[in-house]
């Protein structure tokens, strides 16, 4: 039986961590801190989620820390010290992502560990010989997949690779666009194309490293769906040109002149004459450019919406964009959370969206794994 004491920082970032252990010993001071953080503008939502999880949990032993005997020189009122001493008293492992707390705990010979959950990718890869794959299905592990999760099966005996998607309790073959429109260069891209083509899934998230094809796949399928299939009236391109919904008034020229350079990466995916083609479909009202700052109060009906560079959106701005989605519309969030800028590194709306919506029947997620832009690009994509 695993018994732990969990630091506040871990509870705020990963409230479901409570379910990972048999018994959680928790100082009551942690509850007070979480309660005090509920109205914090930056992390109030985290505190409220943690409080809900704690209230629902059945495996927590609450420890009143008034009688803790601390080492000489330690501040008895400091929460970090109370958490450490709770682990001492209860003889538990201490789970904390605070390096200072872990160092102090080790000085008392407490077993410590950090905690980080692996981000959901929307794709499970099953690789092995025929017997391994057969056992996976015989044990019903395919039924453990989440709604709209993709399964890539690679059979080492034959070298065959098959992609499927789990929907409504069973696996289905992928439905891909015609090869003259676009072809997936690898299994993950084919999964992404199936997601982009599915009108029954209005919220689509394509994440992954630079050069993996997120923007290209989205724009190509968007153009095909709007211009060739007439499934939607227009394609709407959304980018945050400066920051979290900030104005662009200091840039010279009209709105289109101000934002033109920010949309170049999307427009170039329309082909060699992307600019000309873009102007043509703009003149037919089939292409529209938006920035988050201007989107409050509007409704986007009959639209294929692409939100590019979505890693540079906080949750507030992401919600602003997402709540604009109207009837017969789909929205694609495309981004690489490893390339988030400045303030979005620790307040990343794209990561929160993935973790909050995985398994929802209206949401599909594919995290692309491979840089297909060029061999040179791949070198830089792998830099950490």
C-alpha positions, 0 to 999 in steps of 0.5 A: 500500500502506497502512502504519500503526503502531497505538496500543494503545488502538485495538487494545483497542477494535477488534482487527479494525483490523489487517485494514484495512491492508496492513502494521502496524508494531508496537513489541514494547512494545505486545505487553507492555502488552497481555499485562499487561492480560489479567488486568485486571478491566475490560478484560482481555477486550479485551486477550485479544481483541487478543492473539488477533488479533495472533497470527493476523495475517500483516501485522504487522512487529514493531519492537524499539524499543531503538534509537529516537532520541527528541527531547530531553526525551522519556521513553524508557521511556514506551510512547506515545513508543515508539509514536510513534517506531515510526511515525517509524522505519517512516515510517507513518501513526499510528493513535491515539485518544489526543489527546495522542499525536496532538498529540505525533506531529504535532509530529514531522510524522507523519501521524496519524488516529483510528479508529472503526468504524461500529456494525452496525445489522442493516439495509442500505438500498439506495436508487436508480433501477431500474438502480442496484438491478438492478446491486446484485443482478446483481453479487451484492451481496445475497449479501454480507449477513450472516445475518438482516440486513435489506435495505430497497430504495427505488426512486426512480423509483417511490417503492416501498419493499420490505423483505426479510431475508437468511436461509440464503443468500437473501432472504425476504419479511417475516412480520408480525403481523396489523394489528390487533395492531400495524402498523409505522410505517416500514420499520425497524419492519416489520423489527423486527416480523419479527424479533420474530415469528420463533421460530427466532431466540431472541436479538433485539436492538432498539436505536435512539434514544428514541421509535423504538418499541423497547419498544412493539413488543417488549411488543405482540408479547410480549403477542400471542405469550403471551396470544393465540397461546399460543406461550409460557407467560409474558412476563418483563419485566427491567429493571435498576432501579438499576445493574449487578445492585445490590440494591433493598432500601433501597426500601420495600415488597414486591418488586413495590412496590419495582420497580413504577415501573421497569416502568411504561414497559413496562406502559403499552404494553399499552394505556390500561388497561395496569395492569389488564391487567398485574394480570390476566395476572400473576394467571394467571402469564402475566407476571413481573417480574425484576431482574438481581440476583435472576436468578442460578441461575434458568432461564426456559423457555417465556418471551418475555423482554424486557430493557428499557433494556439500554444500562445493562447491562455485559457481566457482567450481560448474560451473567447475564441471557442465560444464564437463557434456557431451552427454547422461550424467546426474549429481546429486548434493547431499548435506546438505547446513546446514552443509557447512564448513567455507568459504562455509557458505556465498558463497554456490554454492548449494544454488545458484544453487537451486535458480537460476535453479528452474523451469528450465525443465532441472533441478529437485530439491528435498530437503529431510526432514527426517533423516532415518538413525537412531533415534540417528542420528535424534537427532543430525540432529535436533541440531541448 
